[in-house]
Amino acid sequence: MMKTQAFETLNFDNSFVRELPGDAVADNRRRQVYEASYSRVEPTPVADPTLVAWSDEVVELLGIDKKMVQTQEFVEVFGGNLLMEGMEPYAACYGGHQFGNWAGQLGDGRAITLGEVVNERGERWEMQLKGAGPTPYSRTADGRAVLRSSVREFLCSEAMAHLGVPTTRALSLVLTGDPVMRDMFYDGNPEFEPGAVVCRVSPSFLRFGSFEIFAARQDSKNLKVVADYAIRHHFPELLGSKDAPDADVYVAWFAEICRRTAVMIAHWMRVGFVHGVMNTDNMSILGLTIDYGPYGWLEGFDPGWTPNTTDAGQKRYRYGNQPRIGMWNVMQLGNAIFDLVGDAAPLQAALDVYGQTFEATWRQMQADKLGLKNLDGQADEQLIEELMSVLQLTETDMTIFYRRLADFEVAGAQERSDQELVSVLRDAYYWPDLVFEDSKKLARTANWLRQYAARVEVDGGEAGSVDQAARRAGMNAVNPKYVMRNYLAQVAIDASEKGDHSVVRELLEVMRRPYDEQPAMEHFAEKRPEWARERAGCSMLSCSS
């Protein structure tokens, strides 16, 4: 493939291919790959690449000259037709547990890493094209991606970053000009859809499965090589004065992965995000959200909801189960690296860090969401428990509920009527009459608000000393007004499929400030409309891309 020297500001340092074992076979054909972390493979050229959208923040992060973004070279590179000087493309080899079962070799079946850029701040960023064509890990697939899944990944990556959730980023979204056949519903009726490519960006795309594959194959030598590489480049502070990792460093490394994973999942819970496919091959060792497939945001608050049609029966990856699955996943990683440590006790102690971190982080986030300094004691636990029940008395939009709660005046709450108290929450209900015309539901909600008001006043000190403006500002800083709802993404997809990419760009702009009011953008903060309740892409999604 031809290379361009037009991107002079980029400094490539491709440590992954330089320091890790590569595939000895050069053929780009589907197969099992042994004793290797990657296979060299180039993107498959596309017919007519067209730039749909890009992230200015990621352009700056990488150190790309902004004048280059709308050039032909940019769209050719990030559509997969051209390489920059210094790029060394490859697809990574890894395995994973899928829905609780070991799935063997998986790997980058439609993602190709172009190279690693080191920016002016010394930060290392890996650029990866998703939908760039077949690799040795594509199995029976074509290595391509369609516009609908690419729009969703591009927008959600950036939305999550601006929400403050640990995540990979997205540089660009490019239409390929090539049709891609997909059976969206797995019902035997495939159709052609527009093809697209997303450029994903992360310090690393190493995942739990990158280590599990070597452990499953009893390849302790290469397991150590990859672990040492990960520590050296992404956790160097753990080495201290040591020249190379030892058992203590491996344990500290595992504990840090547990900690980061717990923090990430607590953030998911905070904003109402459901990943939908928490397989171990979709878990980053850096504690970043990766692989945006059948994700979703809670519309009506339901801890049992999953956005993944494949998971509809088991609901393994439902919203309320994400913390437990996070624990299960880090446990599989602990099993995979056992040979590096040789002793279960310190690994178990490190594993305990996950539970401790999640509990502490989630408790503080729950307090922040309610505008409290912290949660303290049995009474606060009961307050939270009752809130979870109140949210499920009727279909309640979680995002809108917390924003309206910030507007709730705690002063005089004990004297106001049930109707008056609950009126502040009306916009959060899909069917308000089911609350306001049901005396039991109304009374229970109002009673919770009175308990909540009393608790807020305890935090404020003396009665009447609550600073309502400060409380509202604090709550609105952690409870977003705008989240990347599935129906919003679908509206953008529908427009893009007709050639209008303005909605994608407008959504990207809105999601850059998810905690701000943005009065002109109120329509992006509305509840899911009825037309979207059962429509494909707006409620549940399949793993089809």
C-alpha positions as CSV (number, residue, x, y, z in Angstrom):
1,M,0.0,0.0,0.0
2,M,1.3,3.5,-0.8
3,K,2.4,5.8,2.0
4,T,2.1,9.6,2.4
5,Q,4.5,11.9,4.1
6,A,1.9,14.7,4.4
7,F,1.5,14.3,8.2
8,E,4.8,15.6,9.3
9,T,3.7,16.5,12.8
10,L,3.1,12.8,13.8
11,N,5.8,10.9,15.7
12,F,5.3,7.1,15.3
13,D,6.9,4.7,17.8
14,N,5.3,1.3,17.2
15,S,6.4,-0.5,20.4
16,F,3.7,-3.3,20.0
17,V,5.1,-4.8,16.8
18,R,8.7,-4.0,17.9
19,E,8.6,-5.7,21.3
20,L,6.0,-8.4,21.1
21,P,6.0,-11.8,19.2
22,G,4.6,-11.6,15.7
23,D,2.8,-14.1,13.5
24,A,5.3,-16.2,11.6
25,V,2.8,-16.7,8.7
26,A,2.4,-13.8,6.3
27,D,-0.8,-14.9,4.6
28,N,-3.9,-12.9,5.4
29,R,-6.2,-15.9,5.7
30,R,-8.5,-17.0,8.5
31,R,-6.7,-19.4,10.8
32,Q,-5.4,-20.1,14.3
33,V,-2.4,-18.1,15.2
34,Y,0.0,-19.4,17.8
35,E,2.8,-17.9,19.9
36,A,2.0,-14.4,18.6
37,S,0.4,-11.2,19.8
38,Y,-0.3,-9.9,16.3
39,S,-0.4,-10.6,12.6
40,R,0.8,-8.0,10.1
41,V,-2.0,-7.0,7.8
42,E,-2.9,-3.9,5.8
43,P,-6.4,-2.4,5.5
44,T,-8.3,-3.4,2.4
45,P,-8.9,-0.4,0.1
46,V,-12.4,1.0,-0.3
47,A,-14.2,2.4,-3.3
48,D,-15.0,6.0,-2.4
49,P,-14.1,7.2,1.2
50,T,-16.0,10.2,2.4
51,L,-15.4,12.0,5.7
52,V,-18.6,12.1,7.8
53,A,-17.3,13.5,11.1
54,W,-14.3,13.9,13.2
55,S,-13.4,14.9,16.8
56,D,-11.4,18.1,17.2
57,E,-10.3,17.0,20.6
58,V,-8.8,13.8,19.3
59,V,-7.1,15.6,16.4
60,E,-5.4,17.8,19.0
61,L,-4.6,14.8,21.2
62,L,-2.7,13.1,18.5
63,G,-1.0,16.2,17.3
64,I,-2.5,16.2,13.8
65,D,-2.3,19.5,12.0
66,K,-6.0,20.7,11.9
67,K,-5.5,21.9,8.3
68,M,-5.0,18.3,7.3
69,V,-8.4,17.1,8.6
70,Q,-10.4,17.8,5.5
71,T,-7.7,17.0,3.0
72,Q,-7.9,14.0,0.6
73,E,-4.9,12.4,2.4
74,F,-6.8,12.4,5.7
75,V,-9.9,10.6,4.3
76,E,-7.7,8.2,2.3
77,V,-5.7,7.2,5.4
78,F,-8.6,6.9,7.7
79,G,-10.8,5.2,5.1
80,G,-8.1,2.5,4.7
81,N,-6.7,3.4,1.3
82,L,-3.4,5.0,2.3
83,L,-0.8,4.7,5.1
84,M,1.2,7.5,6.7
85,E,4.9,7.2,6.7
86,G,5.8,5.4,9.9
87,M,2.7,3.3,10.2
88,E,3.1,-0.5,10.7
89,P,-0.4,-2.0,10.5
90,Y,-1.4,-5.2,12.3
91,A,-4.3,-7.1,13.8
92,A,-4.0,-8.3,17.4
93,C,-4.4,-11.9,18.6
94,Y,-6.4,-12.5,21.8
95,G,-9.0,-14.9,23.2
96,G,-11.9,-14.4,25.7
97,H,-14.8,-15.7,27.7
98,Q,-18.0,-14.9,25.9
99,F,-21.2,-15.0,27.9
100,G,-19.4,-16.9,30.6
101,N,-17.8,-19.6,28.3
102,W,-14.3,-19.8,27.0
103,A,-14.4,-19.0,23.3
104,G,-10.8,-19.7,22.3
105,Q,-9.0,-17.5,19.8
106,L,-10.9,-14.4,18.8
107,G,-8.7,-11.5,17.8
108,D,-9.1,-8.3,15.7
109,G,-11.5,-9.7,13.1
110,R,-12.3,-6.3,11.6
111,A,-10.0,-3.9,13.4
112,I,-6.5,-3.0,12.2
113,T,-4.1,-0.9,14.2
114,L,-2.2,1.5,12.1
115,G,0.5,2.5,14.6
116,E,1.3,4.3,17.8
117,V,1.7,8.1,17.9
118,V,3.7,9.7,20.7
119,N,2.4,13.3,21.1
120,E,4.3,16.4,22.4
121,R,3.3,15.5,26.0
122,G,4.9,12.1,25.7
123,E,1.6,10.3,25.6
124,R,1.3,7.2,23.5
125,W,-1.8,6.8,21.4
126,E,-2.7,3.8,19.3
127,M,-4.8,4.4,16.2
128,Q,-7.0,1.6,15.0
129,L,-9.4,1.3,12.1
130,K,-12.6,-0.6,12.8
131,G,-14.2,-2.0,9.7
132,A,-10.9,-2.0,7.6
133,G,-11.3,-5.4,6.1
134,P,-10.5,-9.1,6.8
135,T,-7.6,-10.3,9.0
136,P,-6.5,-13.8,10.1
137,Y,-9.0,-13.4,13.0
138,S,-12.1,-12.7,10.9
139,R,-13.3,-16.3,11.1
140,T,-16.3,-16.4,8.8
141,A,-16.9,-12.6,8.6
142,D,-15.9,-10.0,6.0
143,G,-13.9,-7.7,8.3
144,R,-16.2,-4.7,7.4
145,A,-18.5,-2.5,9.5
146,V,-21.7,-0.8,8.5
147,L,-22.7,2.9,8.9
148,R,-25.2,2.3,11.7
149,S,-22.8,0.6,14.1
150,S,-20.0,3.0,13.1
151,V,-22.1,6.1,13.9
152,R,-23.0,4.6,17.3
153,E,-19.4,3.8,18.2
154,F,-18.0,7.1,17.0
155,L,-20.6,9.2,18.9
156,C,-20.6,7.1,22.0
157,S,-16.8,7.0,22.4
158,E,-16.7,10.8,22.4
159,A,-19.9,11.2,24.5
160,M,-18.5,9.0,27.2
161,A,-15.2,10.9,27.3
162,H,-17.1,14.2,27.8
163,L,-19.2,12.5,30.5
164,G,-16.0,11.8,32.4
165,V,-16.3,8.0,31.9
166,P,-12.9,6.2,31.2
167,T,-13.1,5.3,27.5
168,T,-11.3,4.8,24.2
169,R,-11.7,7.8,21.9
170,A,-12.8,8.2,18.2
171,L,-10.9,10.3,15.8
172,S,-13.0,10.0,12.6
173,L,-16.0,8.4,10.9
174,V,-15.6,7.6,7.2
175,L,-18.1,6.2,4.7
176,T,-16.4,3.7,2.4
177,G,-18.7,3.8,-0.7
178,D,-18.9,0.0,-0.5
179,P,-22.1,-1.8,0.4
180,V,-21.9,-4.4,3.2
181,M,-24.3,-7.2,3.6
182,R,-25.7,-7.8,7.1
183,D,-28.5,-9.9,8.7
184,M,-29.4,-7.3,11.3
185,F,-32.0,-9.5,13.0
186,Y,-30.3,-12.9,12.4
187,D,-33.6,-14.0,10.8
188,G,-32.2,-15.1,7.4
189,N,-33.0,-11.9,5.6
190,P,-29.7,-10.1,5.0
191,E,-29.6,-6.7,3.3
192,F,-26.9,-4.4,1.9
193,E,-26.1,-1.4,4.1
194,P,-23.6,1.4,3.6
195,G,-20.1,0.5,4.8
196,A,-18.1,2.7,7.2
197,V,-14.8,2.8,9.1
198,V,-14.2,4.4,12.5
199,C,-10.7,5.3,13.7
200,R,-10.5,4.4,17.4
201,V,-7.8,5.8,19.6
202,S,-6.5,4.5,22.9
203,P,-3.2,4.3,24.8
204,S,-3.5,0.6,24.2
205,F,-6.1,-1.9,23.1
206,L,-4.6,-4.7,25.2
207,R,-7.5,-6.6,26.9
208,F,-8.0,-9.4,29.4
209,G,-8.2,-11.8,26.5
210,S,-4.7,-10.8,25.3
211,F,-3.4,-12.7,28.4
212,E,-6.0,-15.4,28.5
213,I,-5.1,-16.7,25.1
214,F,-1.5,-17.5,26.2
215,A,-2.6,-19.0,29.5
216,A,-5.2,-21.2,27.7
217,R,-2.5,-22.5,25.4
218,Q,-0.1,-22.9,28.3
219,D,2.4,-20.6,26.7
220,S,3.9,-19.1,29.8
221,K,6.9,-17.7,27.9
222,N,4.8,-15.3,25.8
223,L,2.3,-14.6,28.6
224,K,5.3,-13.1,30.5
225,V,6.5,-11.2,27.5
226,V,3.1,-9.5,27.0
227,A,2.7,-8.8,30.8
228,D,6.1,-7.3,31.0
229,Y,5.4,-5.2,27.9
230,A,2.1,-3.9,29.4
231,I,3.8,-3.0,32.7
232,R,6.8,-1.4,31.1
233,H,4.7,0.9,28.8
234,H,1.5,1.4,30.6
235,F,2.2,0.9,34.3
236,P,5.9,1.9,34.7
237,E,5.3,3.4,38.1
238,L,4.9,-0.1,39.5
239,L,8.4,-1.1,38.6
240,G,10.0,1.5,40.9
241,S,13.8,0.9,40.8
242,K,13.4,-2.7,39.5
243,D,14.8,-3.5,36.1
244,A,12.0,-6.1,35.4
245,P,8.8,-7.2,37.0
246,D,8.8,-9.9,39.7
247,A,5.9,-11.6,41.5
248,D,5.2,-8.6,43.7
249,V,5.0,-6.3,40.6
250,Y,2.6,-8.7,38.9
251,V,0.4,-8.7,41.9
252,A,0.5,-4.9,42.1
253,W,-0.3,-4.7,38.4
254,F,-3.3,-7.0,38.8
255,A,-4.6,-4.9,41.8
256,E,-4.3,-1.8,39.7
257,I,-6.3,-3.4,36.9
258,C,-8.9,-4.4,39.4
259,R,-9.1,-0.9,40.8
260,R,-9.4,0.8,37.4
261,T,-12.1,-1.7,36.2
262,A,-14.1,-1.0,39.4
263,V,-13.9,2.8,38.9
264,M,-14.9,2.4,35.2
265,I,-18.0,0.3,36.1
266,A,-19.0,2.7,38.8
267,H,-19.0,5.5,36.2
268,W,-21.2,3.3,34.0
269,M,-23.7,3.0,36.8
270,R,-23.5,6.7,37.5
271,V,-24.6,7.7,34.1
272,G,-27.0,4.8,33.4
273,F,-24.8,3.2,30.7
274,V,-25.2,-0.5,29.9
275,H,-22.3,-2.0,27.9
276,G,-24.3,-5.0,26.7
277,V,-21.4,-7.4,25.9
278,M,-19.0,-7.5,28.8
279,N,-17.0,-10.5,27.5
280,T,-13.4,-10.7,28.7
281,D,-12.2,-9.9,25.2
282,N,-14.0,-6.5,25.6
283,M,-12.3,-5.6,28.9
284,S,-9.4,-3.2,28.7
285,I,-6.4,-3.7,31.1
286,L,-6.4,0.1,31.3
287,G,-9.9,0.3,32.8
288,L,-11.3,2.0,29.6
289,T,-14.6,1.3,28.0
290,I,-13.9,-0.4,24.7
291,D,-15.9,-2.1,21.9
292,Y,-19.1,-0.2,21.7
293,G,-21.6,-2.7,20.2
294,P,-25.1,-3.4,21.6
295,Y,-24.8,-0.7,24.3
296,G,-27.6,1.4,25.7
297,W,-28.7,3.9,28.3
298,L,-31.4,3.3,30.8
299,E,-34.5,5.0,29.4
300,G,-37.0,3.6,32.0
301,F,-35.0,2.8,35.1
302,D,-34.8,-1.0,35.2
303,P,-31.8,-2.8,36.8
304,G,-32.7,-5.9,34.8
305,W,-32.5,-4.3,31.4
306,T,-30.0,-5.4,28.8
307,P,-29.7,-3.7,25.4
308,N,-28.3,-6.9,23.8
309,T,-30.8,-9.2,22.0
310,T,-28.3,-12.1,22.3
311,D,-28.5,-11.6,26.0
312,A,-32.3,-11.2,26.2
313,G,-32.9,-14.6,27.8
314,Q,-30.0,-14.8,30.3
315,K,-29.6,-11.1,30.9
316,R,-26.1,-11.7,32.1
317,Y,-25.0,-8.2,31.1
318,R,-28.0,-6.3,32.5
319,Y,-27.4,-2.9,34.1
320,G,-27.7,-4.1,37.7
321,N,-25.4,-7.0,37.1
322,Q,-22.5,-5.1,35.7
323,P,-20.6,-4.8,39.0
324,R,-20.7,-8.5,39.5
325,I,-19.6,-9.3,36.0
326,G,-16.7,-6.9,36.4
327,M,-15.6,-9.0,39.4
328,W,-16.0,-12.3,37.4
329,N,-14.0,-10.8,34.5
330,V,-11.1,-9.7,36.6
331,M,-11.1,-13.1,38.3
332,Q,-10.6,-14.7,34.9
333,L,-7.6,-12.4,34.3
334,G,-6.2,-13.4,37.7
335,N,-6.5,-17.0,36.7
336,A,-4.7,-16.3,33.4
337,I,-1.7,-14.6,35.1
338,F,-1.4,-17.1,38.0
339,D,1.8,-18.7,36.6
340,L,3.5,-15.3,36.8
341,V,2.9,-15.2,40.5
342,G,2.7,-18.8,41.6
343,D,0.6,-18.1,44.7
344,A,-3.1,-17.6,44.9
345,A,-3.2,-15.7,48.2
346,P,-1.7,-12.4,47.0
347,L,-3.8,-12.6,43.8
348,Q,-6.9,-13.0,46.0
349,A,-5.9,-10.0,48.1
350,A,-5.5,-8.0,44.8
351,L,-8.8,-9.2,43.6
352,D,-10.4,-7.9,46.8
353,V,-9.3,-4.4,45.6
354,Y,-12.1,-4.6,43.0
355,G,-14.9,-5.0,45.5
356,Q,-13.5,-2.5,47.9
357,T,-12.9,0.1,45.2
358,F,-16.3,-0.4,43.6
359,E,-18.2,-0.1,46.9
360,A,-16.4,3.0,48.0
361,T,-16.5,4.7,44.6
362,W,-20.2,3.9,43.9
363,R,-21.3,5.0,47.4
364,Q,-19.6,8.3,46.9
365,M,-21.1,8.7,43.4
366,Q,-24.5,7.9,44.8
367,A,-24.0,10.6,47.4
368,D,-22.8,13.1,44.7
369,K,-25.9,12.3,42.6
370,L,-28.1,13.2,45.5
371,G,-26.2,16.3,46.4
372,L,-24.9,14.8,49.7
373,K,-21.4,15.0,51.1
374,N,-21.3,11.2,51.6
375,L,-23.5,8.3,52.6
376,D,-23.3,7.4,56.2
377,G,-25.0,4.6,58.1
378,Q,-28.0,2.4,57.9
379,A,-30.4,5.3,57.4
380,D,-28.7,6.4,54.2
381,E,-28.6,2.8,52.9
382,Q,-32.4,2.7,53.4
383,L,-32.8,6.0,51.7
384,I,-30.9,4.6,48.6
385,E,-32.8,1.3,48.7
386,E,-36.2,3.1,48.8
387,L,-35.1,5.4,45.9
388,M,-34.3,2.3,43.8
389,S,-37.9,1.1,44.5
390,V,-39.5,4.6,43.9
391,L,-37.7,4.8,40.5
392,Q,-39.5,1.5,39.5
393,L,-43.0,2.4,40.7
394,T,-43.7,3.5,37.1
395,E,-41.5,3.9,34.0
396,T,-39.1,6.6,35.1
397,D,-36.3,8.2,33.0
398,M,-33.2,8.0,35.2
399,T,-31.4,10.9,33.5
400,I,-34.3,13.3,33.7
401,F,-35.2,12.2,37.2
402,Y,-31.8,13.3,38.7
403,R,-31.8,16.6,36.8
404,R,-35.3,17.4,38.1
405,L,-34.3,16.3,41.6
406,A,-31.7,19.0,41.6
407,D,-34.5,21.5,41.1
408,F,-36.4,20.1,44.1
409,E,-36.7,22.7,46.9
410,V,-36.0,21.0,50.2
411,A,-37.1,23.9,52.3
412,G,-40.6,23.4,53.6
413,A,-40.9,20.0,52.1
414,Q,-42.5,18.5,55.2
415,E,-45.5,20.9,54.9
416,R,-46.2,20.6,51.1
417,S,-48.8,18.3,49.7
418,D,-47.9,15.1,47.9
419,Q,-49.0,16.5,44.6
420,E,-47.0,19.6,45.0
421,L,-43.8,17.7,46.1
422,V,-43.9,15.2,43.3
423,S,-44.8,17.7,40.6
424,V,-41.1,18.6,40.1
425,L,-40.5,15.0,38.9
426,R,-43.4,14.9,36.3
427,D,-41.2,15.3,33.3
428,A,-39.2,12.1,34.3
429,Y,-42.3,9.9,34.0
430,Y,-43.3,8.2,30.8
431,W,-46.9,8.0,32.1
432,P,-47.3,10.7,34.8
433,D,-51.0,9.8,35.4
434,L,-49.9,6.4,36.7
435,V,-48.2,8.2,39.6
436,F,-50.5,11.3,40.1
437,E,-53.7,9.3,40.0
438,D,-52.5,6.4,42.1
439,S,-52.6,7.6,45.8
440,K,-50.2,4.8,47.0
441,K,-47.5,5.5,44.4
442,L,-47.9,9.3,44.9
443,A,-47.6,9.0,48.7
444,R,-44.6,6.7,48.5
445,T,-42.8,9.0,46.2
446,A,-43.7,12.1,48.3
447,N,-42.6,10.4,51.5
448,W,-39.2,9.6,49.9
449,L,-38.8,13.2,48.9
450,R,-39.6,14.3,52.5
451,Q,-37.0,11.8,53.8
452,Y,-34.5,13.1,51.2
453,A,-35.2,16.7,52.1
454,A,-34.5,16.0,55.8
455,R,-31.3,14.3,54.9
456,V,-30.1,17.2,52.7
457,E,-30.8,19.6,55.6
458,V,-28.7,17.5,57.9
459,D,-25.8,17.9,55.4
460,G,-26.5,21.7,55.3
461,G,-26.2,22.1,59.1
462,E,-29.0,24.1,60.6
463,A,-32.5,23.9,59.1
464,G,-33.0,26.3,56.3
465,S,-29.3,26.7,55.7
466,V,-29.2,24.6,52.5
467,D,-27.7,26.6,49.6
468,Q,-30.1,25.6,46.9
469,A,-28.1,27.1,44.0
470,A,-24.9,25.3,45.2
471,R,-26.8,22.1,45.7
472,R,-28.3,22.2,42.2
473,A,-24.9,23.1,40.6
474,G,-23.2,20.2,42.4
475,M,-25.8,17.7,41.4
476,N,-25.9,18.9,37.8
477,A,-22.1,18.5,37.5
478,V,-22.4,14.7,38.0
479,N,-25.9,14.0,36.6
480,P,-25.8,14.6,32.9
481,K,-28.6,16.3,31.0
482,Y,-27.6,14.8,27.6
483,V,-26.7,11.2,27.1
484,M,-26.2,9.2,23.9
485,R,-29.7,7.6,23.9
486,N,-30.2,4.9,21.3
487,Y,-33.0,6.7,19.6
488,L,-30.9,9.8,19.1
489,A,-28.2,7.7,17.5
490,Q,-30.8,6.1,15.3
491,V,-32.1,9.6,14.1
492,A,-28.5,10.4,13.2
493,I,-28.1,7.1,11.4
494,D,-31.3,7.5,9.4
495,A,-30.2,11.0,8.3
496,S,-26.7,9.8,7.4
497,E,-28.0,6.9,5.3
498,K,-29.9,9.5,3.3
499,G,-26.7,11.5,2.8
500,D,-27.3,14.1,5.6
501,H,-24.5,13.9,8.1
502,S,-25.4,17.1,9.9
503,V,-27.3,15.3,12.7
504,V,-24.2,13.2,13.5
505,R,-22.1,16.4,13.8
506,E,-24.8,18.2,15.8
507,L,-25.1,15.3,18.2
508,L,-21.3,15.3,18.6
509,E,-21.4,19.0,19.5
510,V,-24.2,18.6,22.0
511,M,-22.4,15.6,23.7
512,R,-19.3,17.7,24.2
513,R,-21.1,19.5,27.0
514,P,-23.4,16.9,28.5
515,Y,-23.8,18.6,31.9
516,D,-24.7,22.1,30.5
517,E,-28.2,23.3,29.9
518,Q,-27.8,24.2,26.2
519,P,-31.3,25.8,25.8
520,A,-31.3,25.5,22.0
521,M,-30.7,21.8,22.2
522,E,-33.5,20.8,24.7
523,H,-34.9,18.3,22.1
524,F,-31.8,16.1,22.6
525,A,-32.6,15.8,26.3
526,E,-36.2,14.4,25.9
527,K,-37.4,11.0,26.9
528,R,-37.5,8.2,24.3
529,P,-40.5,8.9,22.0
530,E,-43.2,6.2,21.6
531,W,-42.2,5.5,18.0
532,A,-38.8,4.4,19.3
533,R,-40.0,2.0,22.0
534,E,-39.9,-1.1,19.9
535,R,-38.0,0.0,16.8
536,A,-34.8,-1.8,15.9
537,G,-31.8,0.3,17.0
538,C,-33.8,2.3,19.5
539,S,-34.4,-0.3,22.2
540,M,-32.4,-3.5,22.0
541,L,-29.7,-4.2,19.5
542,S,-27.9,-7.3,18.2
543,C,-24.2,-7.9,17.9
544,S,-24.6,-7.5,14.1
545,S,-22.3,-4.8,12.6
